[in-house]
Amino acid sequence: MFRRTRAIALILAGFGVLASAGRVSATVVERIVAIVGERAILLSDLRERAQPFLAQIHQQVPQGAQRNAAISQLYKGLIEKMVDEEIEQKAAISAKVAVTPREVEEALARVAAQNGVSVEKLLSEARRSGLDDTSYRDELRRQLLQTKLINVRLQGRIRVTEDDLQKAYRAIELEEREKLGYRAAWIVVSVPAGLSPADARARRTLAERLVRDAERGDFAALAQINSDDPSTKSSGGVLPYTKLAETPPVFRRVFQSLDAGSVAGPLPVPGGYAIVKLVERAESSLPSYEEAKDELAQRVYLEKMTQARRTWLDGLRRQQHVEVRL
């Protein structure tokens, strides 16, 4: 929570006794890194919130330019979060939404139970990461306040449709396919350099016809008769087993989206066209759509709620003075 009783903090420094000049003192004005309305967020506030993350950076990132860049990125992300929290705090006061100490303690007990540890063990782990007990409770309070505000301002506006769920499942399916091996086959229709426009169009027409024939016929037989790739023609156009990461860009998205047995094309390749078929793909470890539906609904709801919260906060930002000086 930002310090409410100060706009600018003064730190006295540099005092000492000099033999020739007597006692000298200096006053350093602490840096303001952001202003939200009439409230200032100070560099000390930012550094205090950054402590657990700074400890991780110092442990994991080598000293030098890489560490400096990581710290800079941390500060930039964290100051935006703190600005959002200040805006939410103002909105909470306006909406008469608050979090009680009891609710914080109940949340603390829930988090401990979910992780299978005692409250003291949970707080001990937080201390090890650089977060003292008060700071940990403050973080819980901020999360609870955010949840309450979302429930007041946004709940009821979020709808999750069947189309949303199917799109989410398809995205997960495509992401998994990036890691799965597959085997494909192709038919190459060459278009030699120097052909007349009419002959070039005829080769394109042949490629289009082969796509239609391959969708309802024997792909291997078509490849053996029509393919201009001598290295795969005799084997029915079958290509080596591979993964998407090893696939040329022109084919990567196609093979990612194809289901086993499906055909696509004609695809432009150097020297002609290719008609491709996904012969097989490594077995998926995903549950079926119906099995995953409930979990998908929760995920999509949270994603939509996060997006709605961002839109709501951006609207509140435009209604007041916000200045980030970091």
TALINSUL-V272709 format. One record per residue. N is the residue number from 1. D_LAST is the distance of its C-alpha to the last C-alpha in whole Angstrom. Layout:
BEGIN
n = (N	N)
d_last = (D_LAST	D_LAST)
END
This chain:
BEGIN
n = (1	2	3	4	5	6	7	8	9	10	11	12	13	14	15	16	17	18	19	20	21	22	23	24	25	26	27	28	29	30	31	32	33	34	35	36	37	38	39	40	41	42	43	44	45	46	47	48	49	50	51	52	53	54	55	56	57	58	59	60	61	62	63	64	65	66	67	68	69	70	71	72	73	74	75	76	77	78	79	80	81	82	83	84	85	86	87	88	89	90	91	92	93	94	95	96	97	98	99	100	101	102	103	104	105	106	107	108	109	110	111	112	113	114	115	116	117	118	119	120	121	122	123	124	125	126	127	128	129	130	131	132	133	134	135	136	137	138	139	140	141	142	143	144	145	146	147	148	149	150	151	152	153	154	155	156	157	158	159	160	161	162	163	164	165	166	167	168	169	170	171	172	173	174	175	176	177	178	179	180	181	182	183	184	185	186	187	188	189	190	191	192	193	194	195	196	197	198	199	200	201	202	203	204	205	206	207	208	209	210	211	212	213	214	215	216	217	218	219	220	221	222	223	224	225	226	227	228	229	230	231	232	233	234	235	236	237	238	239	240	241	242	243	244	245	246	247	248	249	250	251	252	253	254	255	256	257	258	259	260	261	262	263	264	265	266	267	268	269	270	271	272	273	274	275	276	277	278	279	280	281	282	283	284	285	286	287	288	289	290	291	292	293	294	295	296	297	298	299	300	301	302	303	304	305	306	307	308	309	310	311	312	313	314	315	316	317	318	319	320	321	322	323	324	325	326)
d_last = (19	17	19	21	22	19	17	16	17	19	20	23	23	25	29	32	35	36	40	40	37	38	35	31	28	25	22	18	16	13	10	9	5	7	11	14	17	18	16	13	11	10	9	13	13	10	12	15	15	14	17	20	18	17	21	21	19	21	24	24	22	24	22	20	18	19	18	15	14	15	12	9	11	11	8	7	10	11	8	10	13	12	12	15	17	16	18	21	21	22	24	26	27	28	30	31	30	30	30	33	33	36	34	31	34	36	33	33	36	36	33	35	39	37	36	40	39	39	36	36	36	33	31	32	31	27	28	28	25	23	23	26	28	26	23	25	27	23	22	26	26	23	24	28	26	24	28	30	28	28	32	32	30	31	34	37	35	34	37	38	41	43	42	38	40	42	39	37	40	40	36	37	40	39	36	39	41	39	40	44	46	48	52	52	55	55	58	57	58	58	58	59	58	61	62	63	61	64	64	60	60	63	61	58	60	62	58	58	61	61	58	60	62	60	59	62	64	64	61	63	66	64	62	65	67	64	61	61	59	62	60	60	62	65	63	62	59	57	54	53	51	47	44	41	39	42	43	43	40	43	44	41	40	44	45	42	43	47	49	52	55	53	53	51	51	53	49	49	49	50	54	54	54	53	54	53	53	52	54	53	49	49	49	46	45	44	46	47	46	48	47	43	43	42	39	38	38	36	33	34	33	30	29	30	29	25	25	26	24	21	23	24	20	19	22	21	17	19	21	19	16	12	9	6	4	0)
END
